[in-house]
């Protein structure tokens, strides 16, 4: 969902009278594009379920065949639209298509994946780590990581060779940041980098929330004097932890505020929500406003749930599973505004202990509020518009890295 939301947030920050905007996304996101003041269309992609299943197995996200199909569709769209600039998020084939059609391309990716950021690689949750403790594999993982990443990059390089494009180094970060421009949906204080080239820049956290009516219990929840915990595992969070999480919340005597994020059926199949009595249950909730009304947020640890909580000044308990969530969670813990419990370790005892610490130790709330003040200094719209002005003013024959400067 984050890879759809961030480009949409940026598109909505532009004046359609000044820019002709074409927004293409998978059909499953169509309901969020209704009534938008720009041209919208469908971009074919693998299903979200297939994407998450591949991610969970640690396999290359996109096969060479999938990349070829994407490139064919993208090149046709580029010829129809004839854009001055293409911006993509997790559409790893776009830089190939853009180069083949002679159009500049910007890619959106979190700064913790940048080659100019600190190495935070953590072994992700894999089938083997659910059987044996992940800590057993950490030393070995650091040794084999270059070979594993080489396999991920090779699928992309196979297609690049076919089109006569230079191959990328055997580093997954080189695939994620392969673009004429690289935009980081982060702030530099929270995810720092060093020696960024001129064509890399931060654009803030790209805040966006779906238009969701507040539930009838909203004001009652806000007036509730009990400590409150907001649980939102999003579209990709580990719902298998729900039973243990609900039991931990019950033991803490807090008021849970739960958003099932369109996965209510999955939640219900995992656990009886009655185990943790609450009147504060909804499908979707305004994330930042809800986070501001509670004491702790529980999320999957990805940036899509972490950053709005930071903007609200609320500490986070992250339960990461995939590699991106683990890296984002590592940044959270480094910055003192939350804790992480790996999905393999997320039993009732560990979740209870982490939540008790977050609720009882004021340093986490204090640090989260400090981050909220820092986040408030950044205006994603202004940062993005500045980038766009400079990028579009750059002649196509010029090197982007020689023209663009940090906002």
C-alpha positions as CSV (number, residue, x, y, z in Angstrom):
1,X,0.0,0.0,0.0
2,X,2.8,2.4,0.8
3,X,4.2,2.1,-2.7
4,X,0.8,3.4,-4.0
5,X,0.2,6.0,-1.3
6,X,3.4,7.9,-1.7
7,X,3.2,8.7,-5.4
8,X,-0.5,9.6,-4.8
9,X,0.4,12.0,-2.0
10,X,2.9,13.7,-4.3
11,X,0.5,13.9,-7.2
12,X,-2.1,15.6,-4.9
13,X,0.4,18.2,-3.9
14,X,0.7,19.5,-7.4
15,X,-1.6,22.1,-9.1
16,X,-3.3,20.4,-12.1
17,X,-3.4,23.8,-13.8
18,X,0.4,23.8,-13.9
19,X,1.1,20.1,-14.5
20,X,-0.6,17.5,-16.7
21,X,-0.6,14.6,-14.3
22,X,-1.1,10.9,-15.4
23,X,-1.4,8.5,-12.6
24,X,-1.4,4.7,-13.3
25,X,-1.8,2.1,-10.6
26,X,-3.0,-1.5,-10.2
27,X,-6.8,-1.9,-10.4
28,X,-7.0,-2.9,-6.7
29,X,-6.4,0.8,-5.8
30,X,-9.0,2.2,-8.1
31,X,-11.4,3.2,-5.3
32,X,-8.8,5.7,-4.0
33,X,-8.5,7.4,-7.4
34,X,-12.1,8.2,-8.0
35,X,-12.7,11.9,-8.5
36,X,-9.1,12.9,-8.7
37,X,-8.2,16.0,-10.7
38,X,-5.8,14.1,-13.0
39,X,-5.9,11.4,-15.6
40,X,-5.9,7.9,-14.0
41,X,-5.4,4.5,-15.5
42,X,-4.7,0.9,-14.7
43,X,-1.1,-0.4,-14.5
44,X,-1.0,-4.2,-14.6
45,X,1.0,-5.9,-11.9
46,X,1.3,-9.1,-10.0
47,X,-1.2,-9.4,-7.2
48,X,-0.6,-8.1,-3.7
49,X,-0.9,-11.6,-2.4
50,X,1.8,-12.9,-4.9
51,X,4.1,-10.0,-4.0
52,X,3.8,-10.7,-0.2
53,X,4.2,-14.4,-0.6
54,X,7.4,-14.0,-2.7
55,X,8.7,-11.5,-0.2
56,X,8.0,-13.9,2.7
57,X,10.1,-16.6,0.9
58,X,13.0,-14.4,0.3
59,X,12.9,-14.9,-3.4
60,X,13.5,-12.2,-6.1
61,X,10.4,-10.0,-6.1
62,X,10.1,-10.0,-9.9
63,X,11.1,-12.6,-12.4
64,X,12.7,-11.7,-15.7
65,X,9.5,-12.7,-17.4
66,X,7.5,-10.3,-15.2
67,X,10.0,-7.5,-15.8
68,X,9.7,-8.0,-19.6
69,X,5.9,-7.8,-19.4
70,X,6.2,-4.6,-17.3
71,X,8.6,-3.0,-19.7
72,X,6.4,-3.7,-22.7
73,X,3.3,-2.1,-21.0
74,X,5.3,0.8,-19.8
75,X,6.9,1.6,-23.1
76,X,3.5,1.7,-24.7
77,X,2.2,4.1,-22.1
78,X,5.2,6.3,-22.4
79,X,4.7,6.6,-26.2
80,X,1.0,7.5,-25.6
81,X,1.6,10.1,-22.9
82,X,5.0,11.4,-23.9
83,X,5.8,12.6,-20.4
84,X,8.6,15.0,-19.4
85,X,9.3,13.0,-16.2
86,X,8.2,9.6,-14.9
87,X,8.0,8.9,-11.1
88,X,7.7,5.4,-9.8
89,X,7.6,3.6,-6.5
90,X,8.7,0.0,-6.4
91,X,8.1,-0.3,-10.1
92,X,11.6,-1.6,-10.7
93,X,11.2,-1.9,-14.4
94,X,10.5,1.8,-15.0
95,X,14.2,2.9,-15.3
96,X,14.6,0.4,-18.1
97,X,11.5,1.6,-20.0
98,X,12.3,5.2,-19.4
99,X,15.8,4.9,-20.8
100,X,14.7,3.0,-23.8
101,X,12.1,5.7,-24.6
102,X,14.5,8.6,-23.8
103,X,12.5,10.0,-20.8
104,X,13.9,10.9,-17.4
105,X,12.8,8.8,-14.5
106,X,12.7,9.4,-10.7
107,X,12.4,6.6,-8.3
108,X,10.9,6.8,-4.8
109,X,12.6,4.6,-2.1
110,X,13.3,4.9,1.6
111,X,16.6,6.3,2.5
112,X,17.6,3.3,4.6
113,X,18.0,1.4,1.3
114,X,20.3,4.1,0.0
115,X,23.9,3.1,-0.8
116,X,24.8,6.3,1.0
117,X,23.1,5.2,4.3
118,X,24.4,3.1,7.0
119,X,24.2,-0.7,6.4
120,X,21.3,-2.0,8.5
121,X,20.8,-5.4,6.8
122,X,18.9,-7.7,9.2
123,X,18.0,-11.3,8.4
124,X,14.3,-11.1,7.4
125,X,11.6,-13.5,8.5
126,X,12.0,-16.6,6.4
127,X,10.5,-20.1,6.7
128,X,13.7,-21.3,8.4
129,X,13.7,-18.5,10.9
130,X,10.3,-19.6,12.1
131,X,11.7,-22.9,13.0
132,X,15.2,-22.0,14.4
133,X,16.1,-18.8,16.3
134,X,17.0,-16.0,13.8
135,X,20.0,-15.1,16.0
136,X,21.6,-18.3,14.9
137,X,21.7,-17.1,11.4
138,X,22.9,-13.5,11.8
139,X,26.7,-14.2,11.5
140,X,26.1,-16.5,8.5
141,X,23.6,-14.1,6.9
142,X,26.2,-11.4,6.8
143,X,28.5,-13.7,4.9
144,X,26.0,-15.0,2.4
145,X,24.1,-11.7,1.9
146,X,26.2,-10.7,-1.1
147,X,25.5,-14.0,-2.8
148,X,21.8,-13.8,-2.0
149,X,21.5,-10.2,-3.3
150,X,23.4,-11.2,-6.5
151,X,20.5,-13.6,-7.3
152,X,17.9,-10.9,-6.7
153,X,19.8,-8.5,-9.0
154,X,20.5,-11.1,-11.7
155,X,16.8,-11.2,-12.8
156,X,16.9,-7.5,-13.5
157,X,20.3,-7.7,-15.2
158,X,19.1,-10.4,-17.5
159,X,16.5,-8.1,-18.9
160,X,18.9,-5.2,-19.0
161,X,21.4,-7.2,-21.1
162,X,18.6,-8.1,-23.6
163,X,18.0,-4.4,-24.2
164,X,21.7,-3.5,-24.3
165,X,21.7,-1.5,-21.1
166,X,24.6,-1.6,-18.6
167,X,24.2,-4.2,-15.9
168,X,23.8,-3.1,-12.2
169,X,26.2,-4.0,-9.4
170,X,25.3,-7.2,-7.4
171,X,23.7,-5.1,-4.7
172,X,19.9,-4.8,-4.2
173,X,20.3,-1.2,-3.3
174,X,21.5,-0.5,-6.8
175,X,18.3,-1.8,-8.2
176,X,16.1,0.2,-5.8
177,X,18.0,3.4,-6.5
178,X,18.4,3.1,-10.3
179,X,17.0,6.3,-11.7
180,X,18.0,9.6,-13.1
181,X,16.7,11.0,-9.8
182,X,16.2,9.3,-6.4
183,X,13.6,10.7,-4.1
184,X,13.7,9.6,-0.4
185,X,10.3,9.8,1.4
186,X,12.0,10.4,4.7
187,X,13.6,13.2,6.6
188,X,17.4,13.4,6.9
189,X,17.5,13.6,10.7
190,X,15.6,10.3,11.1
191,X,17.3,8.4,8.3
192,X,20.7,10.0,7.7
193,X,22.9,9.7,4.6
194,X,26.3,10.9,3.7
195,X,27.9,12.3,0.5
196,X,24.6,12.2,-1.5
197,X,25.1,13.0,-5.2
198,X,23.1,15.9,-6.5
199,X,20.4,13.8,-8.1
200,X,19.4,12.2,-4.7
201,X,17.1,14.3,-2.5
202,X,14.7,14.0,0.5
203,X,11.0,14.8,-0.1
204,X,9.6,14.3,3.4
205,X,7.3,11.6,4.5
206,X,4.6,12.2,1.9
207,X,1.6,12.1,4.3
208,X,-1.6,10.8,3.0
209,X,-4.7,9.2,4.6
210,X,-7.8,7.7,2.9
211,X,-11.0,9.6,3.1
212,X,-12.6,7.6,6.0
213,X,-15.4,8.8,8.2
214,X,-14.7,8.7,11.9
215,X,-16.7,5.9,13.6
216,X,-19.5,6.8,15.9
217,X,-17.4,6.0,18.9
218,X,-14.6,8.5,18.0
219,X,-15.4,11.2,20.6
220,X,-16.1,8.5,23.3
221,X,-12.7,7.0,22.6
222,X,-10.9,10.4,22.8
223,X,-12.6,11.1,26.2
224,X,-11.7,7.6,27.5
225,X,-9.3,8.2,30.4
226,X,-7.7,4.8,30.2
227,X,-4.4,4.3,28.5
228,X,-5.0,3.4,24.8
229,X,-3.1,1.3,22.3
230,X,-3.8,1.7,18.5
231,X,-3.3,-1.5,16.6
232,X,-2.9,-1.2,12.8
233,X,-1.1,-4.0,11.0
234,X,-1.9,-2.5,7.7
235,X,-2.2,-4.4,4.4
236,X,0.9,-6.5,4.9
237,X,1.3,-6.9,8.7
238,X,1.6,-10.3,10.4
239,X,-2.0,-11.2,11.4
240,X,-0.8,-14.4,12.9
241,X,0.3,-12.5,16.0
242,X,-3.2,-11.2,16.7
243,X,-4.2,-13.8,19.3
244,X,-1.0,-13.3,21.4
245,X,-1.3,-9.5,20.9
246,X,-4.9,-9.4,22.1
247,X,-4.1,-11.5,25.2
248,X,-1.2,-9.1,26.0
249,X,-3.4,-6.1,25.7
250,X,-6.0,-7.7,27.9
251,X,-3.4,-8.2,30.6
252,X,-2.4,-4.5,30.4
253,X,-5.9,-3.3,31.1
254,X,-5.7,-0.7,28.3
255,X,-8.3,0.4,25.8
256,X,-7.4,-1.1,22.4
257,X,-8.2,0.9,19.3
258,X,-8.1,-1.5,16.4
259,X,-8.1,-0.9,12.6
260,X,-8.3,-4.1,10.6
261,X,-7.3,-2.3,7.4
262,X,-9.7,-4.2,5.2
263,X,-8.6,-7.5,6.6
264,X,-11.5,-8.0,9.1
265,X,-12.2,-11.5,7.8
266,X,-8.6,-12.5,8.3
267,X,-8.5,-11.0,11.8
268,X,-11.7,-12.9,12.7
269,X,-10.3,-16.2,11.4
270,X,-7.2,-15.7,13.6
271,X,-8.7,-14.8,16.9
272,X,-11.9,-14.0,18.7
273,X,-11.8,-10.2,19.1
274,X,-13.9,-10.7,22.2
275,X,-10.8,-11.9,24.0
276,X,-9.8,-8.3,24.3
277,X,-13.1,-6.4,24.9
278,X,-13.2,-3.1,23.0
279,X,-15.8,-0.9,21.5
280,X,-13.1,0.8,19.4
281,X,-13.0,-1.4,16.3
282,X,-13.1,-0.2,12.7
283,X,-12.0,-1.2,9.2
284,X,-10.1,2.0,8.5
285,X,-9.2,4.9,10.8
286,X,-7.4,8.3,10.1
287,X,-4.0,7.0,11.1
288,X,-2.2,10.2,12.3
289,X,-5.3,11.5,14.2
290,X,-5.8,8.1,15.9
291,X,-2.1,7.8,16.7
292,X,-2.2,11.3,18.3
293,X,-5.1,10.1,20.6
294,X,-3.4,7.1,22.0
295,X,-0.3,6.2,24.1
296,X,1.3,3.6,21.8
297,X,0.9,2.5,18.2
298,X,1.4,-1.2,17.2
299,X,2.3,-1.7,13.6
300,X,4.2,-3.9,11.2
301,X,7.2,-1.5,11.5
302,X,7.1,-0.4,7.9
303,X,7.5,3.3,7.1
304,X,3.8,3.6,6.1
305,X,2.8,3.0,9.8
306,X,5.9,4.2,11.5
307,X,6.2,7.8,10.1
308,X,2.6,8.9,10.7
309,X,3.0,7.8,14.3
310,X,6.2,9.8,14.6
311,X,4.4,12.8,13.1
312,X,1.8,12.4,15.8
313,X,4.4,12.1,18.6
314,X,3.5,8.6,19.7
315,X,5.9,5.7,20.3
316,X,5.6,2.5,18.3
317,X,5.8,-1.2,18.9
318,X,6.9,-2.7,15.6
319,X,6.4,-6.3,14.7
320,X,8.4,-6.6,11.5
321,X,8.5,-9.6,9.1
322,X,9.9,-8.6,5.7
323,X,13.3,-7.0,5.0
324,X,12.0,-3.5,4.5
325,X,10.0,-3.6,7.8
326,X,13.1,-4.9,9.7
327,X,15.2,-2.0,8.3
328,X,12.6,0.6,9.2
329,X,12.2,-0.9,12.6
330,X,16.0,-0.8,13.1
331,X,15.8,3.0,12.4
332,X,13.0,3.4,14.9
333,X,14.9,1.7,17.7
334,X,18.1,3.6,16.9
335,X,16.1,6.9,17.2
336,X,14.7,5.9,20.6
337,X,11.0,6.2,19.8
338,X,10.0,2.6,20.0
339,X,10.7,-1.0,20.2
340,X,10.7,-4.0,17.8
341,X,9.7,-7.6,18.3
342,X,10.3,-9.9,15.4
343,X,7.3,-11.8,14.2
344,X,8.9,-15.1,15.1
345,X,9.3,-13.9,18.7
346,X,5.9,-12.2,19.0
347,X,4.4,-14.4,21.7
348,X,2.2,-13.1,24.5
349,X,5.1,-12.7,27.0
350,X,7.4,-10.7,24.7
351,X,4.6,-8.5,23.4
352,X,3.4,-7.8,26.9
353,X,6.9,-6.9,28.1
354,X,7.5,-4.6,25.2
355,X,4.1,-2.8,25.6
356,X,4.6,-2.5,29.3
357,X,7.9,-0.8,28.8
358,X,6.6,1.6,26.1
359,X,3.6,2.5,28.3
360,X,5.6,2.8,31.5
361,X,8.9,4.4,30.5
362,X,8.4,8.1,29.7
363,X,11.6,8.3,27.6
364,X,9.8,6.7,24.7
365,X,6.9,9.2,24.7
366,X,9.4,12.1,25.2
367,X,11.5,11.0,22.3
368,X,8.5,10.5,20.0
369,X,7.3,14.0,20.8
370,X,10.7,15.4,20.0
371,X,10.5,13.7,16.6
372,X,7.1,15.1,16.0
373,X,8.6,18.6,16.3
374,X,11.3,17.8,13.8
375,X,8.9,16.2,11.4
376,X,6.7,19.3,11.5
377,X,9.6,21.4,10.0
378,X,9.3,19.6,6.7
379,X,6.7,20.2,4.0
380,X,6.6,17.4,1.5
381,X,4.7,19.4,-1.0
382,X,7.2,22.3,-1.0
383,X,10.1,19.9,-1.2
384,X,8.6,17.9,-4.0
385,X,7.6,21.0,-6.0
386,X,11.1,22.4,-5.6
387,X,12.6,19.2,-6.9
388,X,10.1,19.1,-9.8
389,X,10.9,22.7,-10.8
390,X,14.6,22.1,-10.9
391,X,14.3,18.7,-12.6
392,X,12.0,19.9,-15.4
393,X,14.2,22.9,-16.0
394,X,17.2,20.7,-16.6
395,X,17.9,20.0,-20.3
396,X,17.6,16.4,-21.1
397,X,21.2,16.3,-22.4
398,X,22.5,17.5,-19.0
399,X,23.5,15.1,-16.2
400,X,20.9,15.2,-13.5
401,X,23.5,15.0,-10.8
402,X,25.1,18.2,-12.0
403,X,21.8,20.1,-11.9
404,X,19.8,19.1,-8.9
405,X,20.6,20.3,-5.4
406,X,19.3,19.4,-2.0
407,X,16.1,21.2,-0.8
